[in-house]
Amino acid sequence: MTAVRSARALLFDDGGRLVLIKRVRPGRGPYWTTPGGKLEPSDDSLEAALHRELMEELGATAQVLGRVHVVEPTTEHPTRQHVFLAQLLTMDPSLRCGPELTAGHLVDHVPVDLLHTIDLRPPELVPLAQQLARSQSV
């Protein structure tokens, strides 16, 4: 069986902070995810899916700098997540159009040196984001 593919962004703003989605659900502690989502039939590529998802979730445009990681599927999360490094170009929350608008999803800008203090999922992205921030001018 072929895993569902998704595109996600380690999206850095002008201040070097990571742009994340904070998810808040009743009866559970908050957790953060990178913006992105599943490849749709209308998407020509994973990068096209990422651009679409950034607009839907954040009202954002970004310069995609390349794929930096793949999170392999598990029983709990059966999606193969292709993680891209990206630089935020513009963000206008009024352009958001995805289901995240009503599902307890908040946009959050988190300094890289504070990533260890939040529940970022998947957690393997914390050291990757820190390494990329140190090695790049993002």
LOKOLGU-318464 format. One record per residue (C-alpha): residue in three letters; x, z, y. Coordinates in steps of 0.02 Angstrom, whole numbers, plus 50000, padded with zeros to 5 digits. Layout:
<sites>
AlaXZY ...
</sites>
This chain:
<sites>
Met500005000050000 Thr500664995250171 Ala500745009250299 Val499795007450462 Arg501035004150602 Ser501015012150772 Ala502075011050929 Arg502525026651027 Ala503585029351183 Leu504885041851233 Leu504355038051411 Phe505435044951550 Asp504885046351732 Asp505995044651887 Gly506465063051875 Gly507085061551696 Arg505575070951629 Leu504685065251472 Val502895059451499 Leu501855067051358 Ile500055069651311 Lys499555087751292 Arg498145089651166 Val497005104651180 Arg495705108151048 Pro494565123251030 Gly495245136450912 Arg496975128650904 Gly498555130451005 Pro499035115951118 Tyr500255102851058 Trp501075087751138 Thr501285069751078 Thr502135054451144 Pro500985041051215 Gly500595026651100 Gly499495021650956 Lys499085009950814 Leu499444991450811 Glu497784982250835 Pro497414964750767 Ser497424958050947 Asp499214964450977 Asp500564951250959 Ser501914964150924 Leu502294982650920 Glu502934981351099 Ala501284973251153 Ala500344987451067 Leu501414999951161 His501054991951330 Arg499184991851291 Glu499215010151236 Leu500185015651390 Met498865007651501 Glu497415015051400 Glu498115032751388 Leu499055034451552 Gly498595019851665 Ala500455016151656 Thr501655001751652 Ala503415003851585 Gln505034994951552 Val505294995751364 Leu507154997651328 Gly507114996051139 Arg506615004150976 Val507595020250946 His506795028250793 Val505525026150654 Val504485040850592 Glu504075037050411 Pro502315040050344 Thr501885056050253 Thr500355061750157 Glu499755071250311 His500165057050433 Pro500075040250342 Thr500635029850492 Arg502375022450515 Gln502765026650696 His503985015250786 Val504705025050932 Phe505315015651086 Leu506335021651234 Ala505445017151395 Gln505585019951583 Leu503975023151679 Leu503685010151815 Thr501945014251879 Met500565026351834 Asp498795026551905 Pro497645038551811 Ser496115029251877 Leu496605014651763 Arg496525025051604 Cys495245018051483 Gly495555025451311 Pro494605038851214 Glu495885051651275 Leu494895052851437 Thr493595063951354 Ala494515071351207 Gly495495085851284 His497055075551321 Leu498075079951475 Val499555070351544 Asp501085081551561 His502845078351628 Val504055089651533 Pro505885092151580 Val506975087451431 Asp507845104351432 Leu506145112751404 Leu505605102151255 His506125116051135 Thr504805127351216 Ile503305116351172 Asp502525110451009 Leu503035092051017 Arg502445082050867 Pro503335075950769 Pro504675089050805 Glu506095077150758 Leu505825068750927 Val506485083951023 Pro508335081550983 Leu508155062750995 Ala507415063751171 Gln508755076151224 Gln510135064851156 Leu509405049451241 Ala509235058651407 Arg511065063851399 Ser511715046651349 Gln510635035851462 Ser510205035151645 Val508345037351615 
</sites>
